Amino acid sequence: MSGALVPRATIDDVVRFRNQTIALYEDAFEKIEAAHDALQAAREMASRCHPGVTSYNYDKAEELKEFERAVQLPRKERYLRTARRLTDINAWSWIIQRTDLERLMDREAKDKLREQMRFIPERAGRDGELINQAEIESGLPELTVENVLATLERFAGDAGMIFRRGIANAFSALDRRFRSHDGFKIGSRVILTYAFNDWGSLQYGRTRDTLIDIERVFSVLDGKSEASFQSALTAVEDSRRGMSGPRQSEAETPYFRIKGYKNGNAHLWFTRDDLVEKVNKLLAEHYGEVIGDGMQAEDDPLQNIKTTPAKRYGFYPTPEDAAARLLDGVPLLRSKSDPALRVLEPSAGTGNLARRVARQSTASVSERYRNEYRFDPRVDCVEIQPHLASALEAEGIYNRVFCRDFLSLLPETTGAYDLVVMNPPFERERDIDHVVHALSFLKPDGLLVAIMSAGTEFRETKKASAFRGLVIDKLKGSFRDLPPGSFAEVGTYVNTVILKVRKDGKGFWL
């Protein structure tokens, strides 16, 4: 793959020239050092010529300043380090520009690459040691043939993912409903809100970036390797030139028909159905298949439960940031006169959620509240995979660990809980099945907090609509977005939301 991106002979040449450059910098330093020694000898001889005279009796002219700083000897180690880093950064930049990767990258990937290629000035401590060595080493590696090949292979391997992510980011900027997989399935038109300012000109910032990103996606899918991705911007600006104030306009490009309105919005119609189909296929690959089955009970869709486990049990461990956001604002304090808080984690996995709750203790409560409140929740875990259940049991911090499918467990076996915290499997609306079942484990005033697929908030399937009718309309629950890509580090780009709901229907404000 890397040989197709940049010929191996070219990589060999670049690395050879780089090594010769470093050798010449080393030779140059030796000459600077020799010149510095020669100047020192001249200054010592001058002191014999005019002993005792240490300053001039006239203003410093520019040529005198140049004479005095003709050679300033830097520290050899720092000079050569800088030469290597600067040469490597510029050589890497040239290599990246020679590949076809940059045009496939979205803004996120480009920003990350620019950060890696940034020259970071050294900061030294009192003893001259580098105190930001780790920051410097986080950039692109030293330019060797092996490192170039490995880096290009990695970029090439990630190119498809980066391109799909760029498509997702471009369209998710348009409408919150596009955050769900099936909501993300684009049709023939999208709406750009606030596309024009009060003078009728195209807004800078998000609108322009979105147009560029969408055109980049369509151009790449159409095989246009030399496109500048600016034709949509140019067409819209040309259609509104020569006038000011709110007005209508219409522009057309090979991929879009763009109509501007007096209210500041723009409607963008896609004119290439074949490319729209490609975009939707890539979106599905990026987000994973989370659309409902479409085979639901007519009388009560929530009773049409998928009893077979999800593929790989739908196992995606809860990332630390997502766990912290889920539990933010969840009350874990109990009055000392009340029994301990009973907590259930129905899909415990590796315990990333349950552990956060179980390890809370009264010691973490401020002195002000310690005499009045307790902070020692009793956490029960349910986990279908035996090896994970055994690992949870071995931690010794949980009240009970049930090794079984949560959907087969009944409240009569466990008792009722004050709190349920959960990250259920998302696949094919299984998260709805798990949350509905978990509600039956709550005490009358119990609280449930769950991470769910973002599509749950927007899908128009019968099950999703019935679920929203239960948790939002009836129980007054609330959805809140998790940041896009919250689960990327554990292998899925499904966008997610947090649901918080009380069983008594009194609501829970985020």
Summary of the structure (lengths in Angstrom):
residues: 510
radius of gyration: 31.7
end to end distance: 48.3
largest distance: 109.4
contacts: 1510
relative contact order: 0.08
helix: 48%
strand: 13%
